[in-house]
């Protein structure tokens, strides 16, 4: 099995991270994978906001928890780095563009044995008043919508490799 296929078939979500920050070289490799994701007509409508400030991560985590209807959890599981993927809604393929960036981030970091967890409540977070304020602080217009959060860090757990369902593929 080639390395790409191996990474794709063994990739699993990590829900417990060590507090250590990623090495800058590792982070740059993961971001390069996101930057090279395909996009509709090469518009590159997505952007990645790298957050390593614990205070902002805590705020983003709380906003995500609120979307989930919870107040007593950390849906970011203590990840020391959060990559927020957003996309410009003026591009007709913005949702797919951003999702492909998120997928590339997750697959690249797993190949490097960096743990990840993808949070999909970013759209609701950045539709909120607090989310809009963050977009403005980051220099992004209200045309941007949240796609997802890629949580990065070194795993502090061994993720389980669960079996795939039997009827996943239908041949015609």
N, C-alpha and C positions, 0 to 999 in steps of 0.2 A: 504494500500500500504506500503511495507516495505521501510526502510530509503534509501537503495541503489536505488531502483526504483524511489522513490520520487526525489532524487538528480538528477538522469539521465533525468527525464521528466521535471524538473523545471529549469535546468541549462541554463543560457543565458550569452552571452558575455557582459562584462562591458567595456565601452569606455570612462570612466572618473574616475580617481582615486584620492583619497585624498593623500596628500604628506607623511602621516605618514608611517613609515617603519613597516613591519610585526613584531610581536613578534617572537623571535627565536624559541620558542616551536611550534608555528603555522607553521613556515617555515619548521622545521624538520618533522612535520607530513605530509606536502605536499610532501616533498622530499622522505619520506619513501614510500609513495604511488607510486611515480615514480620508485623507486628502486625495487619495488615488481611487476612491470609489467611483463607479460609473455614475453619470447623471444625464438626464434627458437633454439631448442636443448640446451636451457639454456646458450647460449653463452654470453648473457648480453652485446651485442655489443654497446649499447647506453651509453652515458655519459651525465651528466647534469652539466652545468657551471652556477653557481649562480652569478649574477652580481647585486651589490647594489651600486656601485660607479657611481654617477650621470654623471661623464664625460664619462665613458665607455658606459653607457646606452644611452647617447646623441649620441655618435659615432655609436652605433648599430642602433639606430633609424634613423639616417641620411643615413646609408648604406641601410636600408630597404626602406626608402623613395626613394632613387635613383633607386632601383630595380623596384619600382612602377612608375618610371618616374616623380616623384614629388620632389620638393625641399622645399616647404613651409608648410609641414605638419609634425606632430609627430605621426607616426603610432603606437607608444607605449603609447600614451594618458596619459603621465605623470606617468606611473607606477613606483613605487619606487624599485621594484625588477623584474628582468628579468631572467628567467631560460632558458638558451640556451640548446636545446636538439640536440645532434650530435650523429652520429653512425659510427662505423668502417665498411667501405665498403668492407672489406675482408670477412665479414660474408655474406653468401648468403641471409639472411633474414634481413639485416640492415635497410631497409626502414620500414618494418613492426615493427621491434623491437623498433625503435625510435618513430614511430607513437603511439605505445601502451604506451610508457613512457609518451609522451605528453598527451595522452587521460587520463591516470591515474592522472597526475598532475591536469588537468583541472577539472576532476570530484571530486577529493578530496578537492580541494580548494573551489569549490562551496558548498560542503557539510559543510564546515566550515564557510560559508558566507564571504569568501574572494573573491573579484572580480578577474576575469581573462579575458584575451583576447589572443587568439592564433594567432600568425603571421606565415604564411607559406612561407615566402620568404627567409628563412634561407639557403636553398640550394644555391640560387644564391649569397647570401651575402658571404658565405664561399667558393665559387668558385672564388671570386674576389681576387685581390692582397691584399687589406686591410684585407679581411677575413682570408686569409692564414697567414698573419702576426699575427692576433689575435690567431689563432690556435697555432702557434709557441710560442707565449707569454704564452699561457696556458699549454704548454707542450704536445700538441697533434700533432700527425703526420698528413701528408697530406692525409692519408687514411680516415680521418674523413670528413664526409659530414654533412651539416646542415639539420635538420629535421624541426624544428620550434622553435619559441620563446613563452614561456608561461609567460605572463605579470601578475604579482601578486601585489595586494594591496587592500586596503579597498575601496569599491565602493563609488563614490560620485555621484551616479545616481541610478535610479530604472530601471533595464533592463526590456524590454517588453517581455512578453511571447506570441509570435506570433503563430498562428495556424499552424499545420502541413498540408501538401497537402493531398488531399482526396485519391489519388491513390498511396500512399506510399507503401502499402502492396498489393501484388498480390497473391491470393491463386489459386493453381492449383490442 
